[in-house]
């Protein structure tokens, strides 16, 4: 239990005394005692007594310790779920730093999961058995191999017929027939196809990007939609304190920018106590937001000491001002003890604490969280009327806004009752205190990367748990949404007693907001004072566009009640705010269902499911949980996205080139063998070795060494082998091979000194003029097609930058030329060639001309078929006849209709009728029912 798998743990079974057993013997249902000085959990256990401070960086990537509280009696009535009760669960692999409870009482937990069923076990399973994603390239490769098998079968039939007529021995016929299988379907094909991926993975590692699923690298080359988390991914991890906007008499007061100057009162106490900070080894640890909030007050936090009489009982934490003289009243120091903490929950969007101020005869509850959530828990008479307007004005500037509230509890509520009370019973009828405002700067690398992606026609999407207005503002600042583009918020409401489910469509900003934002962006600076660098440029070729923004709550309503709208919203959506981890994963899957190749980049545990679901998920966190994502980057910004996509495109093009080369290698050798078998001849073993080992292996290994092109272009590499241009290229090259080899053979027969070899029953006639000529001419063909299929820009660097490949090509060409024009008798004898040096130089030069002619014609045909625009209209016409990707169909539907229906309300009907019951004044963009 404590660090090592062989360690022991104190366990209680069947109500007996605690005993020490090996932790690997734990089973669900065991009651274990957590050591007072902490441990590393080896199982998932739910806390039932005491409190634990836990470092969950293994799971979440956050180095901030979290407080785990025992499962309360109220929650015992629920069905326990590790996902719903995370704040009470100690997960395997996490480090318990401290435990707290009465005196010498044991901190107890109940084992709920062990082994591969734990959170860490699921992580290991995800690594061992990643989600299979069908890639058309691999599917087509298998089909092509089956096609090669059919070709091999035809070659085998031809071989059997020819050799039977020659009267060859049956065992020799069988051996030659089996040779054809290995020639047409080369065993090295799978390895050759992965060479580009292996080199790309190595280059990614040098760039600080680690990949546990190499096939995903090829997916990076086809990505057309990339989703980003906001906080910590697009923006900096840390927040800067902007100020506090207090509320008095149901009215907002002037913002207080210097927080130490806040007067003594509830808003000051709320900021000093409503957090999850703790002291570990004398250092204040906790959520970065809580640290910034607390440190801005110049207060101190103390762990509980031996003297607890002034608080009736043991207190977890005490906070007080650093300057005690300023906060003395009748010799009673101003100190506040935190009696109970309700930890932050992303589903509840809030946290709260119950406190008692020294000298008071009652306790108080303080809450902080999402403004809309806190406002809904407050007495409406305490919430200012301009709450929404002021909140909008801050969030549209990209500021992070948190609401504060409190309520005094009755004096009769004692400490023991507080420890057992449900948070729902105290987090109600609160008094609204004000707004805590922070600012979050964009990372300097964010804007250039977003621009690069948009210029490459890659759609960018923001998926965040933050407020929708803040997310929209950040999307504008980083360039996801261009200055003159409009943002439509999709407000979906679930059915209630008055109405059925409905969607309201309204603009995110007033015209004045858009004008102000556009002017600021034109000046090159955002509202936070950060240089944008490029926002004066409109990336879109279509002019101003409409972007959809939707919250997680509305997304859930659309999914349940408007499934027919989901495709359009996912196609046009740019900002998805207040999204839970499950909803992030659902969004990725919905985008994939629209035939998008989707990438995802995030930095926290709430992104893990989405990272694993995406075709290419890149985690910016070094937590153990994040390694379940296909890619993990040490680069803490989104520059790694462009790097991965460039490598993916290079790897994909390399895979195509290697596949085409191996296909041509098979066909070249297949044609050679069929010609030779026809006359009872064959290549010698060393000629086979020279072709297979020296030429083909060298080319296959070094062809993928070419690095990626330095920029992303709009054009994407092909994703299918059965693309018309690819098939036509292979077919034409095979025909050219057949023509050239037959021509060389006919030229040989035209020589006056040529004599046809006698038939051989053992088929061992390897030293013949037919085999010598075919071997020499075909050796040039392997080199020529390798050069021909080694594509450079726009996806890879030029071929001359691949020095090992270029040198090997020169050496192979030189050696083949040496064999042809200046053959040595010793080498001819070694390769079992005929005495070519005895023949005229003219004959050898003609054969060299065949080789050079093949190389020139091959490169010319490849350019005309694949790269030239001459055949592009034909390819386009054939492509248009095929079924289009679903997202393209949806885009056409949207383009041909007046959508989104701004100013209207959509009700769920069988025909999805839009009912226009909102009138929109285009001068003010305000909706009036």
N, C-alpha and C positions, 0 to 999 in steps of 0.2 A: 504493500500500500504506500509505503514511504519511499518513493523514488525507484526502488528495484523491484523487479517481478518476483524475486525470491523472498521479499520481506514479509513480515507478519502484520496482522491487524487485529485489534481487539474487537470481538464480535459477540453478540448475544443472540442465542437461538432458543425458541420455545420458552421464553421467560426465565431461562437459567442465568447463572452468573456469567459475566464477561470472561472470555477466554481468548488466548492468542492462537490464530490459525494463519496459514499461508494465504496471501491475498488471492492467489489463483484458485482457491477453493471457495471463494465467495459465490453465493447464489442469490438471485432476487428474493427479497423478503428478509434478508439478514439485517439486523440492527448493528451498526458499527459506530465506534467512538472515534471522533476525529482528534488526532493528537493536538495538544494545546499550542505547540510551536509550529504547527502546519505540516503539510505533506503534499505529495503529488498523488492525485486521485487515480486509481486504477479501475474504477468502475463509475457508473452514473448512479448517484444517490440523491434522494430528496431529504433536505434538512428538516428535522422535526423538533429539535431543541437546540437553542443557542444561535449565535450569529457567527458567520465566517467572512473574512476578507479574502477574496480570491483574485488571483491574477489569471485572467482568461485570454491572455495574448495568443496562446496556442490556437484558440478557436476564432477570436475576433480580430486579432492583429492590433488591438488597442492595448498599449502598455499600462493602461489605467486600471488599478484594482477596483473590483466591484464588491458591494456588500450583499451577501446572501442571507436572507431572513428565513425563519422557520415557517413551514406551511401552517397557516392559521386554521382554527376550528371551522370557520365559515367556509374556507376553501376546501376543507375535507369533504364537504358535501358534493363538490364537483368531481368529475372524472379526471383523475390526474393525467396530465400530458406534459412531457418534457418541453415541448414547444410553447405551451400556454403558461407554464409555471417555471420559466427559466430563472426567475429571480429567487426561487427556492431550491434550485437543482445544482448540485456539484457535479460537473462533467468530468469524465475520464480525461486525463492528460493535463488538466488545469492544476495550478499550484495554489493550495490553501496557505495563505501567508500568516494569518492570525485567526484565532477563535476567541469568542467572548461569551461568557455565561456567568451565572451566580457562583462566586467562590470557586470551590473545587468540583462543581457539578460538571458532568460530561456533556460535550456537544455531540448530539446524536444525529444520525442520518440512516435512512432505510435504503438498502441497495435495490435499484429498479432495473438496471441493465448491466450486463457484463460482456466481455469479449467483443466480437464483431458487431454486437447489437448496440454498443455504446456510441456516443457521438464521435469518439476517435476511431472506433471500429468502422463506422460508416464512412469516415474520411479515407481510411485505408482501402475499403472496398471500392470507393469511387476512383481511387488511383489504379487499383488492380483491374477493375472492370469498368472503364469509362463508357459513357453513353455512346452507343453506335450511331454514327451520322452517315447516312448514305451520300457519297459524293459521286456524281455522274462520271467523273474521270475513271474511278476505280470500277464502277459497274461496266462502263464501256470497255475497259481493259480486259475484263473477264470475257465479255462477248467476243472481243477480237482474238483472244487466245483460243476460244472455241472455233472461231473461223479458221485460225491457223491449223487447228487439229483436223478440220475438214480438208484443208489443202494438203496436209500431210497424208491423209487417207487416200486422196487421189494420187499423190506421188507414190505411195506404197503400191497401189494397184498397178500403176504404170511400170514401176520397177519390177514387180513380180512377172508381168507379162513379157517385158523385154528380156529379163534374165532367164525366164523359162524357155523362151525361143532360142537363147544361146546355149541351152543345155547345161546351165550352171548347177553346181551341187546345191541340194536343198538347204543344207546348213549355212552355206554362203549367202543364199537368197534371204534367209531369215535375218542374218546379221546386217545385210545391206538395207533391208526394209526397216529394221529397228534404228539404223543410223538416220534414216529420213525423219523419224519422229524427233530426235534430238536436234536435228538441223533446222526443221521448220518451227518447232516450239522450243526455243532455246531455254535451258534451265537457268541461265543468268538473267533472264528478263526481269523477275521481281527485284533482284538486287540492283540492276541498272536503273530501274524506275525510282528507287529510293535514294540514289546517290545525291541528287540535287537537294533532297530534304535533309540528308545527313550534313552536307556542307552548310546549308542554311541554319540548321540547329547549332552547329559549331560557331558560326558567325554571330548568331543571336546570343549565345553564351558569352562571347567576348564583349558583346554590347550590354551585358548585364540582364539579359532576358532569358529565363530558363523555361524549357518546354518539356512536359512529361508525356505529351501525346504528339509525336512527330507528324502523323498524318494531318493534324490540324494546321500545320504550316501551309499546306497547299490550300486550305480553306481561306487563309488570310489573303491569298492572291485573288479571290473572287468576291470579297466582301463588298457589298453595295450599301449597307446600313450599319452605322456604328453608334452604339448607345453608351452614354457616359453617366456615371454618378456625378454629383456636384461637389459636395463638401469633401475636401481632401483629394479630389481627383482633378476637377477643373479649378477649384479655389484652394487657397492655402488651408492647412489643417487648423492653424490657430485663428482666433478671433481677436479683434481689437475692441475695447470698450468704447462705445460712442456716447452713452449717457442714459439717464432715466427720465421718463415722463410720468410724474406722479399725478394722482387723481385726488381732487378735493371737492366735496359737494357735487359729485357727479359731473365734474368738469376737469378736463386735462389742464394741468398747469404748464408753465414754461419748462422746457427740458433742463435737467441738472446735468452738466457735463463733468463737474468735479465731484465725484461720489463721496469722498471723505467729508464734504461740506453738507451732506444730507442731514437734516434734523433728526433727533431721536424720535422714532415712531415705528409703525408697523412695516413700512416699506423698507426701512433700514434693517429691521430684524429679519424680514423675509429673505433678503439677500444674504444675510449673515448665517442663516440656519438652513435654508431650503437647498441642500446640496448633499452629495454623497462623499464628501472629502474625509480622509482619515490620515493619521500620522503613522508612517511606517519607517522605523529606524530614524525617527526625528525629522523626516521629510514629509511635507504635505503632499499627498497623492490623491488623484481623483480625476473626474472628467475635466478636460481642458476648459470647457465653458464654465464649469463651477469654479475652477481655479482662478480664472480671469475675474469672475464676478466677486469672489471672496477677497482676492488680493487687492482689488480696487478700493476696498473699504478701509484697509489698514487695520484690520482686526486680527486677533490671534485665536488659534484653535488648540484646545488642550484635551489630551486623552484623560479618561477618568482616573482620579487618584484614590488614595485610601480614605480620604475624608469625603463621605457622600451624605452626611447627615443633613446638610442644608438643602438637599433635593429629595429627602425622604428615603431614597433608595439609590441603587446603582444607576449612573447615567452613562450612556455611551460616549457622548461628546459634549464639551462645554466651549462656547464661543464668547468672546468679550473684546471690547475695544483695546487697542494697544495703549492708548492714552487714557488711563483710568481716571485721572483727575477731572477730565471733561465729562465724565459720566458717573458722578457720585451723587447720590440723593439720600440725605439723612444717614450718611455713613454706610449705606447699603450699596455695594458695587453693582454695576450694571452688567450682569452675567446672564446668559441664556443657556439652558440645558436642553439638549435634543432627546426627548423621551422615546419617540417611536419614528421610524422612517419607512415610508412607503416608496420603494424604489421606482425609478423611471421605467415606464413601459412604453415601447413604441406604438403598441396597439391603443393604449390609453392616452398617449401623447402628453403625459404629465408625470410629475412626482410631487410628493408632499411630505411634510414632517409635522409631528406634534411636539411642541416645545413648552417649556415653563420658564418664565423669567423670574430670577431670584427676587423674592419679596412679594410676588403676586400669589393670590389664592386660587388661581385657575390656570388652566392650560389653554394653548392656542394651536390652531392648525394653520400652516402656511403651505401654499401650493404655487407651483410655477410650471409653465408648459406652453403649448401652442395657444396663441391668443384666442382663436375661435373656440377651442375646447375649454379653456379657463373661463371665458365669458359665458359659456353655456352652463357652467356650474355655479355662477354668481347670481345673487339677487339682481334681477333686471334694473331695480331702482338705483343700483350702485354703478352700473355701466354707463359711461357717457354716451350721449346721443350720436356724437360724431366719432364713435369708436371705429367703425368700418372705414370711414373716410381717412382718418389719421393713420390707421393701420395700412391702408392702401398707399398713402403718400410715402410711407417709409419703405414698404416692401418693393414698390416700383423703382426705388433707388438701389435695390439690391441689399438692403440692410436686414440683418437677422433680428427678429422681434420676438420677445418672450413676455408673456403676461404674468403678473403677480397677483395673488389674492390671499385672503386670510379669513378666519372666523374664530372668535373666542368660544371655548367650550364651557359647559356648566361647571360650577365649582365642585359639584359632587362627583365629577368624574375623576377617579383616582388612577394611580399608576397601573395597577393590575388590570383594571378595565380597559385602559388604553392599549395594553399589550394584546388584548383579545378582540378588540373592536375591528369591524370590517371597514376598509377605506371608503366604501360606498356610503357608509352612514355618516362619515365626517366630511367627505369631499362634496358637500352640497350646501346651498344657501350661503355661499361665500360672499365676502365684500371685495369688490374689485379695487386693487391698490394702484395699478399703473402698468407701464410698459418698460421693459428692460431692452435697450437697443444696442446691438453690436454690429460691427461691419466686418465683412469677410472679403479679402482681396483675391482677385484672380491670380493664379500662378502666371509668371511672365511667359511661360512656354505655351499656355493654353490657346491664346488668340492666334498665333502663327500656325499651330497645328490644325485648328479648326478651319482656318483659311485654306491650308493645303488640301484638306479633305474635301472641302466644298469645291475647290477648283478642279479636283479630280472627279467630280460628280458623285461623291459618296455622301449619302444622306447622314446627317448627324442628329441624334436624339438625346435629350437629357432625361434621366430617370432618377428622381431624388425623393427623399423623405421630407424635404423642406417645404415651406409655404409656396403656393403657386405664383404669387406676385414676385417673390424673391427669385424664384427659379426663372421666370420670364425675364426679369431684369438681367440676371446673369447670362441668360441665353442671348440677349441683345448685346451685352457688353463684350462677350467673347466672339460674336459674329455668327452664331447659329441662326439668329433671326436678323435679317438685314435692316438697316435704318428705316426704310420706307415700307417694309412688310407689315402686315396687320396680324394681330394675334386674337383668335377667337377662343374664349373660354367655354368649355362644355360643362354646364352645370346640370347634372343628372340627379333627380330626386326619386327616392323609392316611393312606392304607393303608401298612402296614409288614409285616414278616415274620410278626408274630403275629396281626394283626387287619386287617380291612378298614377303609375310611374310616368315621369315626363323628363324631357331634356330641354333646357333653356340655353340658347346660343347668344352670347353677347361678347362685345369687344373687351379685351383685357384692359386697354387704356383709353382714357378720354383723348380727343384730338389734341388737346394741349399737352398731354403726357407724351404722345408720339412726337409732336413738334419739338418739345424740349429735349427728348432723348436724341432725336435726329440731329439737332443743332450741336448737342454736346459731342456726339459721335463724329460729326463733321469736323469739329475742332480737334479731334484726335484724342479726347480724354473722356473717360467714363465719369459717372457720378462719384466714384470713390477716388478720383484723381489719378487713375492708372492709365498709362498710355496704351491705346488700343492698337496703334500701328497700322491699321489697314481699313478701318470701318468706313472710310469714305468710298470704298470700292464696292460696287454691287456685283456680287459673284453670279447672281442668277441671270440667265439669258432671257428669262420670260418676264422680266420686270417685277413689280411688287407682287408678292405672293401672300396667301393666307396660311397661317400656321395655327394648329389646334393646340390648346393647353387643357389638361384635364387632371383632376385629383384622383387619388386612389379610391375615395368614396364614390365618386361619379363613375369611375372605371368599373367598379363592382356592380353598380346599378345597370350600366350599359351591358355588361356581360350577362346579367341575369334577365333583364327585361327588353333589351334592344340588341339581340345578337346580330341582326341584319345590319346594324350600324357599326359593328365592331371593326369590320375590315376597312371601312372608310376612315374611321378615327385613327386606327393604327397606321394607315397609309399617310394621312395628313398630319398626324400628331408630331409635335416637336418637343413639347414639354409635358412630362408626366410627373406630377408632384404628389407629395404625401403618399407615396407608394410603399406598401409593405414589402418585405422580402419575397413573399409568395407572389404578390402582384407583379414584381419585377420579373420573376421567372415566367409568369403567365404572358406578360407583354413580349418577352423574347420568343416564346413559343408561338404566339399569334403572328408575329412578324415572320417567323420561319414558315408558318402555314400559308403565308402569302408568297412563298417561293423566294423570299429574301435570304441572302447569305449574311448572317448577323454577327457582328462583333460586339463585345461588351468590355468595358474598362471600369473597374471600381477598386476601392481600397479597404472596405470593411467586411465584417462577417455578414452583414445584411445583404451583401452582393453575391455571396458564395453560390447560392442556387442559380442565380442568373448567369454567373460566370461559367458554371458547369453546363448550363443549358445552351449557351450560345455556341455557334460554330467555332468561334475563336474568342475565348474569355481571357482577358489580361488582368491579373491582380497586381495592384501596386503595394500590397501588404506582404510582409515576410512571415505572417502567421502560418502555423502548420495547416490550419484549415484552408487557407488560400491556395496551398499547393495542389488541392484537388482541381483547381482551375487549370486549363491546358497550359497557360503561360503565367509566369510570375516574374515581375520586373523589379530590379533593384533601383531603377530610375523612378523617382517618386513623382514624375509628371507624365503627361500623355504623349511626350515625344516618342515613347516606346511603341505607340500605335502605328506611327508612320514607318518606323523601323521594321516592325513585324509585317506590315503590309508590303513593303518593298521586298523583303526577303521572301514572303509568300508568293509574290508574283514571279520572282526570279526562280524559285523552286518549282513552281507550276510549269513555267515555260521550259525549264530544264527537264522536268518529267516528260513533257510532251516530246521534246527533242530526243531524249534517250529512248523513249518508246518507239518513235518513228525510226530512229537509227537501228534499234534491235530488230524491228520488223523488216527493214531493208537488208540488214545483215543476214537475216534468215532467208529472205527471198533471193539475195545474190548467191548465197551458198546453195540454195535449193535449185536454182536455175543451173548453176555450175554442175551439180551432181547429176541432174537429169540429163544434161548434154553428155557427160562422161559415161553415165550408165548405159546410154544408148549405144555406145561403141565399146562397151565392156571395159572401160577405163575407170580410174578413180584417183583421188588425191592421195598422196602419201601421208603417213602419220605426222611427219614433221611439217608438211605443208599445212595440214589441219591445225597443228599446234601454233604455227606462225600466225595463221589467220585468227584463230580463236583466242590464243593466249597473249600474243604480242600486240596485234592490231586492235582487236575488238575489246579486250579487257582494258588496255591502255586508254582507248577512246572513251569507253563507258565510265571509267573511274575519273578521268580528268575533264570530261565535257561539262560536268556540273560545278566545276571549281570557279566558273565565272561569277563575279559578284553582282549584286543588284544595281539597277540604274539609280542615279542619285535623286530622282524625283518621281512623284506619282503622276501619271498621265491619266487623261479621261478614259482612254481606251483600256479595256480590261482583257486579260488573257483568256483564251477559250477555255471552257470548262468541260467540253465533251470531245472525245476522240472521233465520234461519228459526225463531227462538223464537216460540211461539204468540202471545204477547202482542204482539210486534213485527209479525207478519203481520196479526193482527187489527186492530191500531192503524192500519196503512197502508190496509187494505181499507176500514175504517169511515170513515176520513178522505176517501178517494177517493169513496166513495158520497155523503158529505156535500157534497163539492165539486160533484159532478154535480147533486145535488138543488138546491143553492143557485143554481147558475148557470142551470139550467133554469127555476127559479122566477123569477129576475130577468128572464129572457127572456120568460116568459109574462106577467109583470107589465107589461113593455114593450108587448107585443102588445095588452094590455087597454086601453091608453090610446086615447082618442078621436082624437087627432091622429096616431096611428101609421099609416104607410103602408109596405107591404112593398116592398123595393127590387126593381127589375127585374133579371132575370138578366144577367150580364156574361160574355162569352166570354173576356175577357182576365183575369178574376178579380182585377181591381184595385179592387174596390169596398171601399175602406178607410174612406172617410168615410161611415159609415152609423150609424143608431141602434143596430143590433145590436152592431157592433164597439165603439161608445162605451160602452154599458151593460156589456157583458161585460168590457171593459178596466178600467172603474172598479171593478166588484165584485170581479174577480179580483185586482186590485192589493192590496186589503185581505186577501185570502186568503193571499197570500205572506207578508205581515207577521204574520198570525195564527198560521200554522203554525210560523213561525220562533220566535215567543214560546212556543208550545205545546211545541216540542221542545227548548227550552233548559232542560234539567233542572238543578236546583241540588243541595242535599243529598240523599243522604249522600255523593256522590262529588265534587261540585263546590260551590263557594261559591254563595250565592244570586245570582240574576240581577242584582239591583240593585247588586252589587259590580262588575259589568262595565260601567263607566261608558261607554266608547265604544259598546258594543252598545246599551245602554239609550238613550243620546242619539240614536243613529242610528234606533232604532225609533220614538222619539217624533217625530223629524223626518220620517221616511217616512210615518208615520200622519198627521201634520199636513199634509204636502203632498198626500197622497191625498185627505184631507178637504177641503182647499182646492180641489182640482180638481173635487170633486163638489159642494160646497155653495156655493162662491164662485168659480166659474170666470171667468177673464179671457178675453176674445175672442182676445187675442194668443196665449195659451197654447193655447187650443182650436185655433187655426189652425196653430200650430207642431206639435202632436201629431196634426193631421188628425182632430179630433173634431167631432162635430155641435155645433150651437149650444145647448149645455145651459143657458146662462144665460138663454135665452129661455123656458125651460119653468118651470112652477110649482115653488116650493120644496117643495111636498108630494111631488111625484114624486122629487125629489132626497133628501128625508128618508126616504122609503120605501126607496130604494136604500141609504142609510146604515144603515137598520134591518136590511136583509139582511146587510150587512157585520158589524155588531155582533152580530147573532144568530149568524152563522157562527162568530165568534171565541169567543163564550160556549159554544156547543154543542161546538165543537172541543176546547176546554180541558177541558170536563166529560167528554167521551167519553175523552179521553186519560188523565185521572185515573182514571176507572172501569176502563179496560182495563188500564192499566200499573201504577198505584200503589195502587188500591183492593184490599182483601182479599176483595172480593165474589166475584171470579172465580178466586181463588187455588186453591180445591179442584179446579176444572176443570183448571187448568194442571198441578197436581200429579198428577192422574189421568193426563193425557196424557203427562207427563214419565216417570211410572213404567212406561209401556208401551214406552218407548224403551230401547235397550241402555244399561246403566249404565257409568260409567267403571270401568276394571279395578280400580283401587285400592279402590273402594267394594265391589266384589264380594269382594275378598280380605278387607276389613275385616269383612264379614258372615260369611264363612267362619270367621274367627278368633273372632268374637263367639259363634258358635254351637257352638264346640268348646272343649275345655279346652286352650288353647294360650297360651303356650309350655309344653312339657312339662318343667317344672322337676324335676330329680332323675332324669331319664331319659336314656337314650342312644339316639340315632337312628342306625340303620344303613342304608346304601343298598340298598333292595330294590325290586322292581318296583312294590310297592304302598306304599313308604315307611312300613313298619311301625315303630312305636316300641317298642323293647325295653327294658322297665324292669328294668335290672340294677343300679340304684343306689337305695339306700334313703335317704331324707332324713328326718332327725330335725328336725321343725318347731320344736323348742325351741332347737336350736343352729344350724339351717340348714346343717349340715355334711354333706357327702356321704361315705358309706361304701360302698365297693364290696363 
